[in-house]
Amino acid sequence: MKIEAIRLKNFKVFRQAAITDIPAFCVIIGANGAGKSTLLDVFSFIKDCLAATVSKALQTRGGYREVVSRGMEGEGIRIEMDLRMRLNEVERSVTYQLEIGPGEHGRPAIEQETLSRQHQGAPVHLLNFQRGRGFVVVNEESFAAAETLQREEQVLNAPDVLALKGLGQFQRFQTANLLREFIENWNIADFHVNLARGIKDATGYAEHLSSSGDNLQLAANHLYENHRATFDLILQKMRQRIPGMGQILPERTPDGRLLLKFQDGSFADPFVDRYVSDGTLKMFAYLILLHDPAPHPLLWIEEPENQVYPRLLWELAEEFRAYALRGGQVFVSTHSPDFLNATQLDEVFWLVKRDGYSQARRARNDPQLKAYMEAGDQMGYLWKEGFFEGADPQ
């Protein structure tokens, strides 16, 4: 599954904004305050709404009035996504839309939640709910004749609970089920080097690297024990990129916990990860994440350049692109011209803030950028020279 477009109304700095024809590897740049972190938070917000309720997702962000664009409380918040998914061996285009209003008695409500497919040029709702009441189509594969679709009325427990959360649990609602699983498996990375260090309980979550990286030892050990060829490939790449790197081994402590030991080629004895540089540990974590045998359908990485040596950013960008080609869509927001130099014209969007609100622009739609790139220039150099209007890092 892949997100092809996202449209926002009244979500913080995005009064009216759209990003369309989104590539598998999508890079977002912009000046401080232009909305990069807010765009990331759109994805986090959707995932939080699905995991809990809309009210709780808003509360963690300061409440409804802190999320809705200033002065637009009465219009409400709208998030809309166009997606491409495979249903019964057929590629389908679907649209998911979520509209949130202030509700009553201080409790925000879902004013409308829809999931639709196109039929003869018009959207047909497979799911349509307002404030906890609505319908879901139970024979969605009978799409040759839209008028024959059978709608089942449903009532949810509360007006701030997503219909996608409840109905998406049932296999018979195929599209809702696939979309729920897709969102639940997003990895919105918030990597913290300090959380990644140290001895960890060997019985914790190990199948994937967590968003914060706090289970790095367990994820590495999972690859070491169950996917040795993949682990050896990661080790080979670490040796190529980190001077003096020898072995990296997960090791169980006498009390049954796990730690990582790094071997420097100049010394006989390995040392534990607490003595490894931030950059080395972060590169290792990225490689564990990007070589996951069961990749996430969507990754969002914010500022991957932090703690990483600039020369390695080109190779890191190539790793992100390779991950996207294997089927996991990747979004990266960055401030680094070195990282941006590794990107292609079709992959880059930049955010511009005007009159307090942000809009997205695409590099490939700018004739000057396109001409320079076709002449052999690199994106990061053009950014440093100020050719991205409103996104000059200087």
Buried (B, 14 or more C-beta within 10 A) or exposed (E): BBBBBBBBBBBBBBBEBEBEEBBBBBBBBBBEEBBBBBBBBBBBBBBBBBEBBBBEBBBEBEEBEEBBBEEEBEBBBBBBBBBEBEBEEEEBEBBBBBBBBBBEEEBBBBBBBBBBBEBEEEBBBBBBBBBBEBBBBBEBEEBEEEEEBEBEEBEBEEBBBBBBBBBBEEEEBBBBBBBBEBBEBBBBBBBEBEBBBBBBEBEBEBEBBBBBBBBBBBBBBBBBEEBEEBBEBBBEBBBEBBEEBBEBBBBEEEEEBBBBBBBBEEEEEBEBBEEBEBBBBBBBBBBBBBBBEEBBBBBBBBBBBBBBBEEBBBBBBEBBBBBBEEEBBBBBBBBBBBBBBBBBBEBBBBBBBEEEBBBBBBBBEBEEBEEBBEEEBBBBEBBBEEBBEBBEBE
